[in-house]
Amino acid sequence: MNYQIAKGLLFAVLAGISNGPEAFAQAQSKPRDTAAARPAFEVASVKVNNSNGNNTAQFSSDTLTLLHLPLANILFQAYMVPFDQMSFGSFESAFGERYDIVAKAGKPTSRDEMRLMLQTLLADRFHLSVHHEQRLW
């Protein structure tokens, strides 16, 4: 997916929050995060990976390494929502391209905080905004 398509990606719908209606209600009642309040990596690299390499997802105390992953897998790492609960609308076919993301936090960080940093990175680099909704299948 080139950056023109990525810029055109307005939102991904993450349907059916894994913790049920209670988590959905809590998420809806929280005020929107401002960019300044969101945790972010100190430095990050995002590159398209056209090789035939192996998929890698590694978290260390201060480094996140995601190699050769499609954007849907990166979204899973960031939001921990199963693929069958994700919906990408008309951008479904654009998720074939794979990416490498290597990012460093400024200090030792928990995996959960690193996921929040990854969410910030996706919002900054891919102009991704996420909409949570509950669906009855």
ZIZIFEN-V330562 format. One record per residue. OMEGA is omega in whole degrees, 0 to 359 (none if undefined). NEAR is the number of other ideal C-beta (glycine too) atoms within 12 Angstrom. D_LAST is the distance of its C-alpha to the last C-alpha in whole Angstrom. Layout:
omega = <OMEGA,OMEGA>
near = <NEAR,NEAR>
d_last = <D_LAST,D_LAST>
//
This chain:
omega = <179,185,175,178,180,178,179,179,185,178,172,181,177,189,175,182,189,181,175,186,181,179,178,180,179,180,181,184,180,175,180,178,172,182,182,184,184,178,182,175,176,178,181,176,177,181,172,180,181,182,176,184,178,175,179,173,182,174,170,184,181,183,174,178,176,184,173,181,172,184,178,178,178,176,176,179,183,189,180,175,181,183,182,176,178,175,184,178,184,181,182,184,182,185,178,181,184,185,168,174,174,185,179,173,180,182,175,190,177,178,180,178,177,176,176,177,178,176,177,179,178,178,182,187,183,183,183,169,187,179,177,174,179,180,173,184,none>
near = <26,14,17,11,23,26,16,18,30,19,24,37,27,33,26,23,27,21,16,12,17,13,19,21,14,13,24,16,10,12,8,13,17,9,13,8,12,20,25,28,32,19,17,27,21,29,20,24,24,13,13,8,14,14,22,21,27,21,27,17,16,23,25,41,26,37,26,24,33,29,37,34,28,41,37,28,35,36,31,25,29,17,23,14,25,34,26,29,17,15,26,19,14,24,28,19,26,28,41,28,40,27,38,24,29,18,15,14,25,17,22,16,23,37,30,26,34,43,35,31,35,37,29,21,27,36,19,33,21,29,22,28,21,22,17,7,8>
d_last = <29,32,33,33,29,28,30,28,24,24,21,18,14,14,10,9,13,14,16,14,14,18,18,16,19,22,21,21,24,26,28,28,30,33,34,37,35,33,34,35,37,41,40,38,38,35,36,35,35,36,37,36,36,34,31,32,31,33,34,37,39,39,38,34,35,32,33,32,28,26,24,21,23,25,22,21,24,24,21,20,16,15,15,11,10,13,13,16,16,20,21,19,22,25,24,26,29,30,31,34,34,37,37,39,39,42,42,41,37,34,31,29,31,32,28,28,31,29,27,30,31,28,28,32,32,29,29,25,23,20,18,15,12,10,6,4,0>
//
